């Protein structure tokens, strides 16, 4: 069975934003096998921090992203 969750954050601090969005997504999916991380155009310089926070919050290295 495929389960999916979606999370969104409008917080400006990248680590907190990623953690919030991941928590929301996990609430709908319970666990993460893979994730797609979408970021706004103003977040390019913060991608390493966002990715680090997301992989930590999701307990998965299978994260791909785009802006």
C-alpha positions in Angstrom: 0.0 0.0 0.0 1.2 3.5 -0.9 0.8 6.1 1.8 1.6 9.8 1.1 1.8 12.9 3.2 2.1 16.5 2.3 3.6 19.3 4.4 3.9 23.0 3.9 5.6 25.8 5.8 5.8 29.5 5.4 8.4 30.0 8.1 11.4 32.0 7.0 14.1 30.2 9.0 15.1 27.2 6.7 15.7 24.6 9.4 12.4 25.3 11.2 10.5 25.5 7.9 11.8 22.1 6.8 11.1 20.5 10.1 7.5 21.9 10.2 6.7 20.7 6.6 8.2 17.3 7.3 6.2 16.9 10.5 3.0 17.7 8.7 3.9 15.2 5.9 4.7 12.4 8.4 1.4 13.0 10.2 -0.3 11.8 7.0 2.1 9.1 6.0 3.6 7.8 9.3 7.0 7.0 7.9 9.1 8.1 4.9 10.7 5.9 2.3 11.3 8.7 -0.2 10.5 12.4 -0.4 10.3 15.3 -2.8 11.3 18.7 -1.4 10.0 21.8 -3.2 11.4 25.2 -2.3 10.6 28.7 -3.4 12.8 30.7 -5.7 14.4 32.8 -2.8 15.7 29.7 -1.0 18.5 28.7 -3.3 21.3 29.6 -0.9 19.6 27.7 1.9 19.2 24.4 0.1 22.0 22.6 2.0 20.4 23.6 5.3 16.9 22.7 4.1 18.1 19.3 2.8 20.0 18.5 6.0 16.9 19.4 8.1 14.6 17.4 5.9 16.7 14.2 5.9 17.0 14.4 9.6 13.3 15.0 10.3 12.2 12.3 7.8 14.9 9.8 8.9 15.6 9.2 5.2 18.4 10.0 2.8 16.0 9.4 -0.2 15.2 13.1 -0.7 15.2 14.9 -4.0 14.5 18.6 -4.4 13.9 21.5 -6.7 13.3 25.2 -6.5 
